[in-house]
């Protein structure tokens, strides 16, 4: 009998907590019956939701706590007040103790990053975590990181992001050598900040066997699918993410307004509603919900705080896949292959400086 994938859920995280987390977990369980859940939070609230989903209840264990990290709490406050007994901390700690293979939370991003870093610690050679997500493009899906876990980063940090993003892409897309591009304001070698130009030199000089560095990629190249992995420091990556999500909602609003303007437009919609439904699904950020916090000694998935049940189910499924395909082992293998990618980066950095 195959081993179950056990997922720890911060049931109090997000804008509405258990009212979305529990239905989302139930949706995911139907798609992946080999899943078990550890649910951390207020047992009364969780129990009321679980009563609606008998199959999920049978596959879950509830761990009570009435302490929840607020969406507006500062990371330092969350660490001080809820470090040992909040639903977020306990869910992360379950991964540290080996009780779960992954934690999924829709809670406060800053608090999640701070707690996960404090509890799980970083992988050897990695200084800071990064948020990586699957991004739909015209050529399929790409992995984009960092989407805002931390701000800034030197050339070695960008190299580390490239290696970790490649590991995630190889797991998700079954690619032996994913194509990697650095997000920049132009494709010319002389453009961009010094750190980006230096990272490009390092990646070319290292010629890592686990990834294919293709050069700089501009913002419009993300949606075009110019690379399997797009790498950016967290400030630019988060702006790209929010701009894309906002543009998707803007397009859907424009389409809805245009359809409602005339009877002829409404008739046209009825004739082509299947195509419009496909377009809506493609543009819906919830369909791609779930960012993986890479660089830690454990797998952490961040869901949008305002997502619905279907969106939270998507985040849970990202966590399921990361455990099922053993992402953490893959990252360690790629970081340590042929003497270690980060050691090679340091050697290459000394050579080009």
Secondary structure, 3 states (H helix, E strand, C coil): CCCCEEEEEECCCCCCCHHHHHHHHHHHHHHCCCEEEEEEECHHHHHHHHCCCHHHHHCEEEEECCECCCCCCCHHHHHHHHCCCEHHHHHHHHHHCCCCCEEEECCCHHHHHHHHHHHHCECCCCCCCEEEEEEEECCEEEEEECCCCCCCCCHHHHHHHHHHHHHHHHHHHCCCCEEEEEECCCCCCCCCCHHHHHHHHHHHHHCCCCEEEEEEECCHHHHHCCCCEEECCHHHHHHHHHHHHHHHHHHHHHHHHHHCCCHHHHHHHHHCHHHHHHHHHHHCHHHHCCEEEECECCEEEECCCCCCHHHHHHHHHHHHHHHHCCHHHHHHHHHHHHHCHHHHHHHHHHHHC
